[in-house]
Amino acid sequence: MKKTEKSAILLIYTGGTIGMKENGHGLVPFDFSQILDEVPELQKFTFKIDSYTFDPLIDSSDVEPGMWKDLACLIKEKYEDYDGFVVLHGTDTMAYSASALSFMLDNLAKPVIFTGSQLPVGSLRTDGKENLVSAIEVASARDSRGRAMVPEVAIYFNSQLIRGNRATKVNATAFDAFRSPNCPPLAEAGIKIRYNKAVIRYPSPEAAQLVIHTDLDTRVAILKVHPGITEQVARNVLLGSGIRAVIIETYGSGNAISKPWFTDIIRESAAGGKIILNITQCLAGDVNMNLYATGKALKEAGVVSGGDLTTEGGLAKLFYLMGEYADNERVKQLLEKNLKGEISK
């Protein structure tokens, strides 16, 4: 669209608390075509706002990669008709979905903003209205040259806009449900919305049209290292059939138990061709397998450093890379490269 034209935004409702209302028997989804009845504040926007509702609606606990494919295809189909997209999604798996879409959408030059709420939008104390209104404002914002202010996949929640593949849910009940421990916010909302242009990623002028990647390989397991972990548990996950990659959630800066049986299983798994990605259990900080002997042992056994990836970001990155490349060595090389702003390199 020309920069003199008004913005057009597509609201995509996939499910979740924000689209619920009380009917006397509990919370039920409302007809999202009637969104103006629930959020009359939207009428103050001077641009076009359309809505699309997934059928059936999806509880965020039931989100699967098939839904991400549908969402990517919908955005591709509607890409030329809208300046930005706001995806309304349940909070439980929002960070997984936003991470996945960040890798699935290439040459993105328009905002794809995920949001939701902890209370239904029709509740008296809801956080849904502010989240929705501000997400739409961010999705429609353009600079003096008509470019999108935030041409990224991001999450808007509780006055902060954070990169989708850097987000993690940290609170089940408070309004500040999401954080981005290793990456500053892309924007913060107060009286005005302040954009952090130094952090926002912009497409190169040579970027071609939007390309979507829907071939995801989901053969990934997650092993959380913990005191008392048994050899049998580690063996079942790291050497399990049908598994192409394993994320090991380690202590601190990438450390695990130093017992020989554990290192032997790691070495056997890597030698058998599996991809092993090391991600710290800590909320902030990164993996450095050169710091301690236990970390060095993992590195020598063939484990790949996840840097400061979140588990959600690491899972999405593996799904995407394994879907694109049959060669595990190529996947390992790209895991350590910053592709979509997911790691601090």
N, C-alpha and C positions, 0 to 999 in steps of 0.2 A: 504494500500500500504506500501511497505517497505520504510524505510527512505532514502535508496539509490536511489530510483526512483524519477524521476522528478514529479512535481505536475501536477495535471489536475484540471481545474476549469470550472464550468458550469455557463455561463451567462444566467440568466432568465429574459427576457424582458416582463414585464406585461403591459407596456404602460407608458405614461408620456412624459414630455418635452424633456428629454435626447435623446429619439429615434426619434425626429422629424427633418425634414429639409425643407427648402424653395423650392417650386417647381414653383414659379411665381404666384401662386394663393393663397398662404398662407402656413401654416405649415402642413405637412402631415407625417405620420410615414414612415420610410424607411425600406427596407428589412434587418432584422438584421443579416441574413446570410452574408451580405456584410459589416459587421462591420469594417473589416480591411480597407475597402476603406474610411470609414469615420474617423477612428482612426488608422492610420498606425503605431502609436507608439506601438500598441499592438504586432506588429511583433518582437519587441525587447525582449519580454519574450521568454524564452527558453523552456517553457512547453506548454502543450496542453490546448487550450481554445476553448470550444465548446459553442454553443448558442442554446437556446430554446425560442421560441416566443409564447406567449399566443394567442389563436385565439378564439374569437376576442380579440383585444387589449382593455384594460380597462382604461378609464379616471379615474384618482385617486378619483375624486368626486363621481364616481359610484361604488367604491369598496364596496363589501359586504362580509359577512363571508363565502359565498360559494367560493369566490376567495381564501381566506385563506386556506380552506380545499383542494382546488386543488393544491395550492402551497405546502402545507405540504405533500400531497400524492406524488407530483413530486419529492420532496427532498428525501422522503423515497425510492421511486423507483430507484433513481439515486445515492443513498447514497454511495454504495460500489464502484461506478465507478469514483468518484471525491473526491479530497481532500478538496474542499471548493466550496461555492456557492455565487454568486453575483447577487442580485435581483435588477433589474432596475425598478424603481417605480416612479410614480408622487409624488410630494412633499406634496400635500395637506393632504393626509391621510397616508403618509409613517409611521408616528409615531404610528398610530393605527395598521397598518399591522405588523410592527416590534414588537410591544407589544404583539399582538395576537400570532405570531409565537414563541415568547419566551416561552409562556406557552404550546403551542401545540406540541413542539418538546422536548421530554424527552430523557435524556442520550445523549445529543448532545455533540459530541467530535470534530466537525468540524465547521469552520466558516460559518455563513450565514450572509452576509453583504449586507444591503440595501444601495442603493445610487441612485442619480438622478442628476438633475441640474435645475438651474433657467433659463438658456438659452440653446437652442438646441445644441447638440454636434457639429453640422456643422457650428454654428455661429462663427464669427471671435473672439469675446471676451468670448466664452463659458467657463463656469466653469465645463462643463461636462467631458472634457477630463481628467483633473486632478483628479476629483472625481472618474471616472471610472478606470483609471490606478492605483491609490492608493488603491482603494477598492480591485482590483485584487491582488495587491501586499500583502495586509493584508490577504486576503483569502488564499493565497498560502504560507504564512510565517510559518515556522516550527522551533522549537528550536533544540538544539544539539542532542536531543533524538528522533527527528522525530515527535514530537507532535505539533499540531496546536498551534500557538501563542495566538490566540483568539478563543477558541471553544464556541462562543456565537452568539446569534442573536444581531447584532449591526447595527448602521447607520454610514456611513462615509460621511461626508460633510464638505467642506471648511477646510480641513487639520485636522479635528478632528474625532476620532472614539468614539462614545458614545453608551452606552448600549441601546438596542432597547426599552425596557420598562421604560427607564428613560428619553426618548427624548420627546421634544415638539417643534412644529413649532412656531417660534417667529417672523419671518420676511417674508413678502410676496414678497419682491423685492430684498433684498440684498443677497449676496452669503452666508453669515452666517445665513442660514435659520433656523437651529436647535440649541437648547441648551439642556443641561442636568444640571439644576440648583442645584440639590441635590446630584449629584454623579459625581466625577471627570471623565475626559475622560479615555477611555481604552487605547488610544494611541493618539499621536500627531505627525503630519508629518511636518518636516522641511527639512533640508538637508538629514537627516535620519528619519526613523519612530521610535519614542521612545515609547516602550510599558510599560504600567503601570501595572506590574505583581501583585502588591499588591491589585489592584482593580479587575482584570480579574478573572472570576470564571472558575475553571477547574473541569472537571468531576472526580469523585472518581475512583480509579483503579478498583473497583468492578462493575462499571457501566456496565449494560448490553447493548444490541444493541439498536439502535435508536427506540423509540416508539413514535407514533404520536397520538394525541387526537383530533378527529374531531367532537365529539358530543358537540357542543356549544349551550348553552341556551341563547338566545338574548333578553329575556323579561326584558330589563332594560330601565329605563327612567332617564333623567338627569334634575334636577331642580336647576337652578342658583338663589340663593337668591339675591334679589336686593331691594333697597329702593322703596317702593310703591307696592311691591308684594301683590296681593290680596288673600283673603281667598279662593276664588273660584279657582284661578290658582293653589295654593298649594294643594287644595283638589283634583282637577282633576288629578294631577300627583301622589301624594302620596297615593291616594285611588283608583286610576284608575284600572279598571278590566283588566285582562290580563297582568298585570305588576307584576313580582316576586321580583324585586329589584329596588331601586332608589338611584342614586348618588345625594347627595345634595352638591352643590358647595357653600361653606360658606365663610364668611369674615375671614381675618386674621388667627388666630390659631384655627379656627373651630367654629366661632360664627355665630349666626343667630338672627333674631328679637326675642324679648322676649315677644311679645304679647301672651296672653294665648291661643288664637285660633290657633296659629301656633303650639305651643307645644302640644295642644290637638290633632291636626291632626297627628303630628309625633307619638304621643303615640298610637293613634287609628290604624295608619298604621302598626307600629311594633307589636301591639297586634294582628293584623289580619294576622300576619305571614310574612309580607314583610321584606326584607333585606334593611336596610338603611345605606349607606356608606357615611361618611363625608370626603370630600376632599376640601382643601383650594383653593380659587380662586387665591391666590398669586403665583407668578412664583417660588419663593423659600421659604423654610421653611416647617413646618409641622403642622399637627392638634394636638392640646393638649386640650382635652375637660375638663381637670382638672384645667385650668388656670382661666377662667372667669365663672361667674354665668350662662351666656347664654349657654356656652359650656357644663357645668355640667348638665344643664336642658336637653340638647339633649342626653347626655350619659345616664341619668336616664330614659329617655323615650325609650331607646333601640337602639340608633344610634351607629354604629360601627365606630371606628376611622380608617381613611385611612392613618394615618401617613404622610409620604411625597410622597405618590403616586401621579403621574400625573393623570389627568382625563383619558388620553388614556390608561395608565397602569391599572387604576382601572376598566375601562370598560372591557378590555381584561381579566383581572383576574376574574371578575364576570362571563363573558361568559364561561370561562374555568371551574371554580369551579361549577357553576350551571349545566353545562353539565355533570360533573362527579358525582355530589351528589344531590340526591333528598331531603335530609335533610337540611333545611335552617340553623339550628343551627350548623351543621358541616361546612357549607359554611362560617358562621360568624366567627367561630374559625379560619379557615384557612385564612380568609381575613387579619387577624392581624399577620400572620406569613410570614416571608420572604421566598418565594418559589424559585424565579428566580432572586434574586438581585434587585427586584422592589422597596423595601423599605429599609430604613437604620436601620435594627434591626438585 
